[in-house]
Structure formats: structure tokens, C-alpha cells
Amino acid sequence: MEIGSASGDKAGVFTQGRRWLNALPVKFKDKVADTATNIKKVGQDDPRRVIHSLKVGLALALVSIFYYYQPLYSNFGVTAMWAIMTVVVVFEFSVGATLGKGLNRGMATLLASALGVGAHHLANLSGHVGEPILLGSLVFLQGGFACVIISIVVFPVWAGEDLHNLIALNIEKLGNFLEGFGDEYFKRTGDAESKDDKKYLEGYKSVLNSKTGEESLANFAAWEPGHGRFQFRHPWKQYLKVGTLARECAYRIEALNGYLNADIQASSEVRSRIQEACTNVSIESGKALKELSLTMKKMVQPSSADSHIENAKSAAKNLKSLLKSGLWEDTDLLKVIPGITVASILNEVVKCTENIAESVHELASIAQFKSVERTVSPEKLHSGQPQNIKSAQMVNYSHVVVNVRESTMAASPSEISSAPKAIKHNMEV
């Protein structure tokens, strides 16, 4: 029995191997067909890329002569391989990019050669004992300083700027969700939207896992010198505080998102009772967060979000009063609980939004963000007056006292002549 079992296992392995060998030509054929399809697609999208690949191949073939042609190889030796490496590094898609890289590599090679000759000369002067030590030290410093200087001077990528933009973008994603949550949750049954139209409802998920990235960027930013809008000793730790509060808000939003497609939904009657209050809370909180994100991107004082936060707090107060009322006494609890839970989470979102705003205000104060002067009084803004009024309309003229007679509602000629021309023109009109 054991002998038969062993022979059966060997036969099975042999059969599988034969099947794999038989399938190999088919797989190879499919791989070649896929490659040809991809090349064809690239050629159709941009024929210049196919031509570019041929040009690179021609350049590599020409410079390979230095390595494979014996008379040239006798003069250059193994160092001829660096010609091939140069083609790989320098040859770019456009003429400008190729010229730029070629000049940069040529200048870098000359500079490195000069530094190498200088280091070798100093090493010879130091004697046999100090030569290896000096050469090792100079090589170490030259690799370190070259990396630092090139990283800072040539198209620098600043970790601090990435952190700043990341926090602002995360807050904006939260605001996008909250602005659209009310309409999405209280939509009619027949409403249908494509998946692409609801992408803004999924953006908050990246905020949930952003802690590690934010901490890494903050640690790297602490080593960076002052640059652009970010001066020396910029408060990078404050960004981590804002990011933590944003994640706390994202956790509440995750709970709200769970009720969008939950199996158990509140009844239409319950939804109609809380729809207006919940929608106001959600929209105003979303607007506040988007304003905070915008002011962070522009690095200005976040005073524009204060009105939305006050509106959100007022709407949340109305929602609490509605929940405490006796409208739910004769209603089935199973139909009430989902709606009340959503309302309670929205109240927590308002508190999170307020905490984020306070933290952004603190960041703006420490980092000395620019202040934005009001061009229109708050009363006019809330009364529906247009906001794009030129600041020239707010110029303070010299104080002029004009007595208006109650009987005729007109000023005397001498009084009018003493007023500025602008006031005289307005009175004449």
C-alpha cells in the first residue's frame, strides 16, 4: 500500500509538471499579446513616445561602441561603461530636459573632478598615515554636503509645506462630507446618483489613518530651515494638535456614514421632524470647516468661519430642544432610535468643529497669520448685502457737519460748499 501511494504521488507531480509545461507556450503567447497591445495603445495615445524609445536605443547603441569596439576599448577600458550610464540618466523626452540634464551632469562631473583632485593633493601632503583618514573624511563630507545643498537648492520639497497642506486638505474633506450629508441622508427614496457624484462622501476616510504621516512630516519639518511663508521655529507641533482634533471629528463622521446605508432606518415621519434642524447643523458645520481649511491654505486669520460656527451652535441648540420635546411619546422606538442617534452625533460634530476652530485660531496666533480687514460691516453681511464691495467705499472722509432742516430737508449753499465734493455730489443726486 505504501509503495502504491508513493508511485501515485510521483505520477501526480509528473502530471502537474507536464500540464505546466504545456500551458507555458499559451501564457507566453498571452504575455506577448498584452505587451503588443500596450505598445499599440502608447503609440496611439502619443506616437512621440515610441519614437523616443527608438532614439534612446540608437543613443545606447552608439555609445556602446566605446565598450565593444576593441580599439576604442583599449583606450577607455571598463570606464567606457559610464558612457552608457550617462545616456540612461541624461536622455529625456523633451529637448529642453535633455539639454538641462546634460549641462547639469557635465558641470557636476567637472566640479566633482576638481574636488577630487583637491582632496588627493591635500591627502598627499598629509603623509602615508593621514592620507586614508583625510580622504575618508573628505568623501564623507562631500557626499553629505552635496545631498543637503542639492536638496535645498534644486526644486526643494519641504516636509513642512506638505504637512501644512495635508492638515488643510483633511479639514476640507470633513467639510465636504458634512455639507452633503443632510441632503444625502434625507433624500427621497427615488433619488439616485452615480458613484462618482458621491466621492466627496468617501474623502474623510483618509483622515482616519493620517496620524503616522502627520507625525513623520512634523519631525522632518523641525529640521528644516525657514523657507517661504514658514519662518524659523514655525509651530509644527500645533499642526499635530489640529490633526488630532480633525481625526476625532472624522470618527464621528464615520459613525454618520454608517447610517446612510444602514439596514434599519428611521421612519419618514421621524426624518421629516428632524430634517431641517439636522440639515442646518450639518451644512453650517461643513461650511465652517471649509472656511477654516481655506484660511489655513492662505495663512490668514480664520475669522470668516466664526459666523458659521455660531449658526451651527444655534442649530444644534434647536435640535436639542426638539429631541427633548414630547413628540416621540407615541412613536415606535425602533423607528425613532436611528434618527435620534444621527441627531446626537451631529451635536457632537458641532463641538468637534468648535474645537478645531479654536486650535486653528491658536495656530494662526502663534504663526502670526495675516489678518483680513473687513470691507463690509457684519450687519450688512447678514442682511444679504453683496460682499464684493470695494474697499474704496469704506474710506473715511474728513468729519463734516451738515445741518438738515426738517421743513425743506435740504442744506444751505454755504453748508454744501464746505463739504467734500463726494458728499456734495451725493446730496445733489
PyMOL commands that set and color helices and strands:
alter all, ss='L'
color gray80, all
select helices_A, chain A and resi 2-45+47-63+65-68+70-90+95-125+127-153+159-185+196-201+205-208+211-221+236-258+268-298+302-324+326-328+333-366+378-382+391-394+413-417+421-428
alter helices_A, ss='H'
color red, helices_A
deselect
rebuild
show_as cartoon
